[in-house]
Amino acid sequence: VSLAAKQRSVKLLSEVARRHRSWSMAALAVSVQQDSFIKVKKMMDTMLNRLKKEQKDEAGKVDFCKREIDKTEDQIKETELDKEDLGEDHLASTNTIKTLVEEMETLTQNIKTMQVSLKKAGEMRKQSSRVFQVSVADQRGTVRVLEKVIARLKKFYSFYQQQDRKAPPRPGQYEKRSMSAGGVLDLLAHIVSNAQREVSELEKAEQASQKAYEALVVDAKTSMEAAQASIEQKKGQQAEAASDKNELAQSISSKTTALEALGKTLQARHLECDWLLKHFELRQQARAEEMEAITDAKA
C-alpha cells in the first residue's frame, strides 16, 4: 500500500473520528499510520461488522422501545377507561342503595301512618257504635213508654165511652171526647212511628259504617302487607347492590394498583429509551458515515 493511500485513509478516518468524536475511529486512524495495512484491514473488517451489528441492534432496540411504550400507553388508556366505567358503576350502586333506603323509609313511614289511621278509625268506630247504641236505646225506650201510654189511653177512653153510652150525652159532649181521644192517640202513634223509623235508619247507618270500617281495615292491612313485602324485597336489592358496590370498589382498587404499576413501567421505558429515540437518526447517520469511511479507507 502506498504512502499516499495510507495518508488518504488516515485523513478519512480522522475526519470522521473528529466529526463524530469517535475514539474507535481515531484509534483506527492511528493504527493505519503505525501498523501494516493487512492487519489494519482486519481491524477495519472487525469494526465494520461491529458497526453493522450495532446499527441493526440499535434499530431493533428502537422498534422495541416504540412498541413497548405504545403498548404500555394503550394499556394505561384502557385501564383508565375500565376504571372510569367501574367508577360510574360504583356511583350507580351508591345511588341505588340511597334510593332503596329512601324508599324503605317512606314505606315504613306509610305503614306507621296507616297503623295510626287504623287505630283512630277503630276508636271512632267504637265511639260511633256507642252513640248508636245509646240513640237506639233512647228511641226504643221512647217507643215502649209511648206504647204503654197509648194502651192506657185507649183503655181510659174506652171506659169513658162506655160511661157515656149509659148516660144521655149533653149536646156536643161525645163528639168532643171522641175527637180529643182520636187526636191524642194519633199524635202518640205518629211519634212512635217516627221513633221506630229513626231506629231503622240508625241501624242502617250503623251497618253501613261497620261495613265501611271493615273495608277500611281490609284495605289498610292489604296495603301494609304489600308495603312490608316491598320493604323485604328492597332489603334484598339493597344487599345485592351493597355486594356489587364492594366488588366494584375492589376492582377500582385493583385498577388503581395496575395504573401505578403501568405508570412505573412507562417511566422506566422512557428512562431507558428517550435518549436513544431522540438521537437515533443522528446515531444511525454517524454510524453509517463511519462505515462508509472505513469502506473508503479499505479501497
C-alpha positions in Angstrom: 0.0 0.0 0.0 1.4 3.4 -1.0 2.1 6.1 1.5 -0.4 8.3 -0.3 -3.1 5.7 0.1 -2.3 5.4 3.8 -2.4 9.1 4.3 -5.8 9.3 2.4 -7.2 6.6 4.7 -5.8 8.3 7.8 -7.4 11.6 6.7 -10.8 10.0 6.0 -10.8 8.1 9.3 -9.6 11.1 11.3 -12.2 13.5 9.8 -15.0 11.1 10.7 -13.5 10.5 14.2 -13.3 14.2 14.8 -16.8 15.0 13.4 -18.4 12.2 15.5 -16.0 12.3 18.4 -15.4 8.6 17.9 -12.4 7.2 19.8 -12.6 3.9 17.9 -12.3 5.7 14.6 -9.4 7.7 16.0 -7.7 4.6 17.2 -8.2 3.0 13.8 -6.6 6.1 12.1 -3.6 5.7 14.3 -3.4 2.0 13.6 -3.3 2.8 9.8 -0.3 5.0 10.4 1.6 2.6 12.6 0.6 -1.0 11.6 0.7 -3.0 8.4 -2.2 -2.5 6.1 -3.1 -6.2 6.2 -3.5 -6.0 9.9 -5.4 -2.8 9.7 -7.8 -4.2 7.1 -8.6 -7.0 9.6 -9.3 -4.3 12.2 -11.5 -2.5 9.7 -13.4 -5.6 8.8 -13.9 -6.3 12.5 -15.1 -2.7 13.1 -17.4 -2.8 10.1 -19.0 -6.0 11.4 -19.4 -4.4 14.8 -20.8 -1.2 13.5 -23.3 -3.2 11.3 -24.4 -5.2 14.3 -24.7 -2.1 16.4 -26.7 -0.5 13.6 -29.0 -3.4 13.5 -29.3 -3.9 17.2 -30.0 -0.3 17.8 -32.7 -0.3 15.1 -34.2 -3.3 16.8 -33.9 -1.6 20.2 -35.8 1.5 18.8 -38.5 -0.7 17.4 -38.7 -2.5 20.8 -38.9 0.9 22.7 -41.6 2.3 20.4 -43.6 -0.9 20.6 -43.3 -1.2 24.3 -44.1 2.5 25.0 -47.1 2.4 22.7 -48.3 -0.9 24.3 -47.9 0.5 27.8 -49.6 3.8 26.9 -52.5 1.8 25.3 -52.7 -0.4 28.5 -52.8 2.8 30.6 -55.6 4.3 28.5 -57.6 1.0 28.5 -57.1 0.6 32.3 -58.2 4.2 32.8 -61.3 3.7 30.8 -62.1 0.5 32.7 -61.6 2.3 36.0 -63.8 5.1 34.8 -66.5 2.6 33.9 -66.1 0.9 37.2 -66.4 4.3 38.9 -69.7 5.0 37.1 -71.0 1.6 38.1 -69.9 2.2 41.7 -71.7 5.6 41.7 -74.8 3.9 40.3 -74.7 1.3 43.0 -74.3 4.0 45.6 -77.3 5.9 44.2 -79.3 2.7 44.0 -78.6 2.0 47.7 -79.5 5.6 48.6 -82.8 5.4 46.6 -83.7 2.0 48.2 -83.1 3.3 51.7 -85.2 6.4 51.0 -88.0 4.2 49.5 -87.9 1.8 52.5 -88.0 4.8 54.9 -91.1 6.1 53.0 -92.8 2.7 53.1 -92.0 2.3 56.8 -93.5 5.7 57.4 -96.5 4.8 55.4 -97.1 1.7 57.4 -96.8 3.7 60.7 -99.3 6.3 59.3 -101.7 3.6 58.3 -101.4 2.0 61.7 -102.2 5.3 63.4 -105.1 6.0 61.0 -106.4 2.4 61.6 -106.2 2.9 65.3 -108.0 6.3 65.1 -110.6 4.7 62.8 -111.2 1.9 65.3 -111.6 4.4 68.2 -114.1 6.5 66.1 -115.9 3.3 65.2 -116.3 2.3 68.9 -117.4 5.8 69.7 -119.9 5.8 66.8 -121.2 2.4 67.9 -121.7 3.6 71.5 -123.6 6.7 70.2 -125.7 4.4 68.0 -126.4 2.1 70.9 -127.4 5.0 73.2 -129.6 6.6 70.4 -131.3 3.3 69.6 -131.9 2.6 73.3 -133.4 6.0 73.7 -135.7 5.6 70.8 -136.7 2.1 71.7 -137.3 3.3 75.3 -139.5 6.1 73.9 -141.4 3.6 71.9 -142.0 1.3 74.9 -143.1 4.2 77.1 -145.4 5.7 74.4 -146.9 2.3 73.6 -147.8 1.9 77.3 -149.3 5.4 77.3 -151.3 4.6 74.2 -152.5 1.4 75.7 -153.6 3.1 78.9 -155.2 6.0 77.0 -157.1 3.5 74.8 -158.3 1.8 77.9 -159.2 5.1 79.5 -161.1 6.4 76.5 -162.8 3.0 76.1 -164.1 3.2 79.8 -165.4 6.7 79.3 -167.1 5.8 76.1 -168.9 3.1 77.9 -170.0 5.5 80.6 -171.2 8.0 78.1 -173.4 5.4 76.4 -175.2 4.7 79.7 -176.0 8.4 80.3 -177.6 10.6 77.7 -174.8 12.9 76.5 -175.1 16.6 76.5 -175.2 18.2 73.1 -171.7 18.0 71.6 -170.0 16.3 74.6 -169.5 12.8 73.0 -168.2 14.3 69.7 -165.6 16.4 71.5 -164.4 13.4 73.6 -164.1 11.2 70.5 -162.2 13.8 68.6 -160.0 14.5 71.6 -159.2 10.8 72.1 -158.5 10.2 68.4 -156.2 13.3 68.1 -154.1 12.3 71.1 -153.8 8.7 70.1 -152.9 9.6 66.5 -150.3 12.1 67.7 -148.7 9.5 70.0 -148.9 6.8 67.3 -147.1 9.3 64.9 -144.4 9.8 67.5 -144.0 6.1 67.9 -143.8 5.6 64.1 -141.2 8.3 63.9 -139.2 6.7 66.7 -139.3 3.3 65.0 -138.3 4.8 61.7 -135.4 6.6 63.4 -134.3 3.3 64.9 -134.4 1.7 61.5 -132.4 4.5 59.9 -129.9 4.3 62.8 -129.5 0.6 62.3 -128.9 1.1 58.5 -126.4 3.8 59.2 -124.6 1.6 61.8 -124.4 -1.3 59.4 -123.1 1.0 56.6 -120.5 2.4 59.0 -119.5 -1.0 60.2 -119.1 -2.3 56.6 -117.1 0.8 55.7 -114.8 0.3 58.7 -114.3 -3.4 57.9 -113.5 -2.5 54.3 -111.0 0.1 55.6 -109.4 -2.4 57.8 -109.0 -4.9 55.0 -107.6 -2.3 52.6 -105.2 -1.0 55.2 -104.0 -4.5 56.1 -103.6 -5.3 52.4 -101.7 -2.1 51.8 -99.5 -2.6 54.9 -98.7 -6.2 53.9 -97.8 -5.0 50.3 -95.6 -2.3 51.8 -93.9 -4.7 54.1 -93.4 -7.2 51.2 -91.9 -4.3 49.2 -89.6 -3.4 52.1 -88.3 -7.0 52.3 -87.8 -7.1 48.5 -85.9 -3.8 48.6 -83.7 -5.1 51.5 -82.6 -7.9 49.2 -81.9 -5.5 46.4 -80.0 -3.3 48.9 -77.9 -6.3 50.0 -77.2 -7.2 46.3 -76.3 -3.6 45.5 -74.0 -3.3 48.5 -72.3 -6.5 47.4 -71.9 -5.1 43.9 -70.6 -1.9 45.4 -67.9 -3.7 47.4 -66.8 -5.8 44.4 -66.6 -2.6 42.3 -64.6 -0.9 45.0 -62.1 -3.8 45.0 -62.0 -3.7 41.2 -61.3 0.0 41.3 -58.6 -0.5 43.8 -57.0 -3.2 41.6 -57.2 -0.9 38.6 -55.5 1.9 40.6 -52.7 -0.5 41.6 -52.4 -1.6 37.9 -52.2 2.0 36.8 -49.5 2.7 39.3 -47.5 -0.3 38.1 -48.1 0.7 34.4 -47.0 4.2 35.2 -43.8 3.0 36.7 -43.3 0.7 33.7 -43.8 3.6 31.3 -41.4 5.8 33.3 -38.8 3.1 33.2 -39.3 2.7 29.4 -38.8 6.4 28.9 -35.7 6.4 31.1 -34.4 3.5 29.0 -35.4 4.7 25.6 -36.0 8.5 25.4 -32.3 9.4 24.8 -32.0 6.7 22.1 -35.2 7.7 20.4 -34.2 11.3 20.4 -30.7 10.7 19.0 -31.5 7.6 16.9 -31.4 9.3 13.5 -28.2 11.1 14.3 -26.5 7.9 15.6 -27.6 5.9 12.6 -26.3 8.6 10.3 -23.0 8.9 12.2 -22.5 5.1 12.2 -23.3 4.9 8.5 -20.7 7.6 7.8 -18.2 5.7 9.9 -18.9 2.5 7.9 -18.6 4.4 4.7 -15.3 6.0 5.8 -13.9 2.6 6.7 -15.1 1.1 3.4 -13.5 4.0 1.5 -10.3 3.7 3.6 -10.1 0.0 2.6 -10.4 0.8 -1.1 
